[in-house]
Structures are given as C-alpha cells and as structure tokens.
Amino acid sequence: IYKNLTNGVKPNSLQSSKMELLSLLSNTTTADMNIVVLDELDKLVTNDQQILFELFSWTIFKESKFLLIGISNSLDMIDRLLPRLKINGLNPNTLSFMPYTAEQIKSIIITKLKLLNVKDPNSTNIPIMHPAAIQLCAKKSSNNTGDLRKAFDICRNSIEMVEREIRGLNSQGFINK
C-alpha cells in the first residue's frame, strides 16, 4: 500500500512507513479516496491479529481517506478471528455470499467450455469434457465446499490426465512402454 501511494518509494523503516502511510491516508489537502481490496484476507491472520487490526483501524480515523474491502473464504472470520475489532469499536460491514450450487457450477463450466467453440459460437456442443463428467464435478464441488475454483481445478486436472494419456506419459511425466 505504501509503495503504491508513494510511487514505489522504499520506506526508511517499518515505523516511519506506517507514520507516512497514515499521513497519506488522512491527507485533507486532496479529495482522493484510497480504496484497497484485499483478496484472501484470512491469509493475513497472525497470532496477535496486529496487521488486520491496524488495517481496519486506519478506516476510522477522523480524516481517513481509506476504504478497505476484504475478501475472505471464512464466513465467520470477523467473529472468529478478529474479536479485537469489536472490542475496539470496529464493526466492519460484512456481505456473505453463499457457496455455489451444483447447478450453478455446472452452468458456469459449460458456459466457459462453450467459449472454445470459436468456429461456431452458437453451437450447443460442449467441447473437451463429457456432460456427465461436468455433472459429477459440479456435484462433488458443491457438496465439498461450493468453491468454483475447486471445480475448475478438478476440470483442469482431468484434462491434464487425458492429455498425458494421449501423449503416453504417466503421472510422473515419463513415457509409458
């Protein structure tokens, strides 16, 4: 965040960079708002929660020009991992998204695969994967986590396995005899 706001200037020290960063985030001479989107926010969790606590606390300074949008796969992250926020009067707004259903996952995978029909974009043909394999993948993914990335990983791994078979390679990348 510091490097972005200072055009890549390296800080002198951690403490001085925090002070300069806070000054930049509460600069009253500019109307600019600083919006930071942190995906995988739960990866910043530490034993004392200091990093996350500081990030969230920067949003409530009187002259703050800092908006933090955190994305996490942990639905209960605020309650479970950040009780310190609530103790200190920081109550972030949360918006929960439900996991994908099997039907939604199936629909997304089919839509993505149909994009491969470049010669005939209106084709109903689903290239590369059999519809039954897509259905199984969607059901397994939705029953497990509902995470679309997991479904994409299953598809990618399946396609790579078929590719290795076609090329005559085993799982270690050696040619089968």
Summary of the structure (lengths in Angstrom):
residues: 177
radius of gyration: 23.3
end to end distance: 53.9
largest distance: 72.1
contacts: 409
relative contact order: 0.08
helix: 48%
strand: 7%
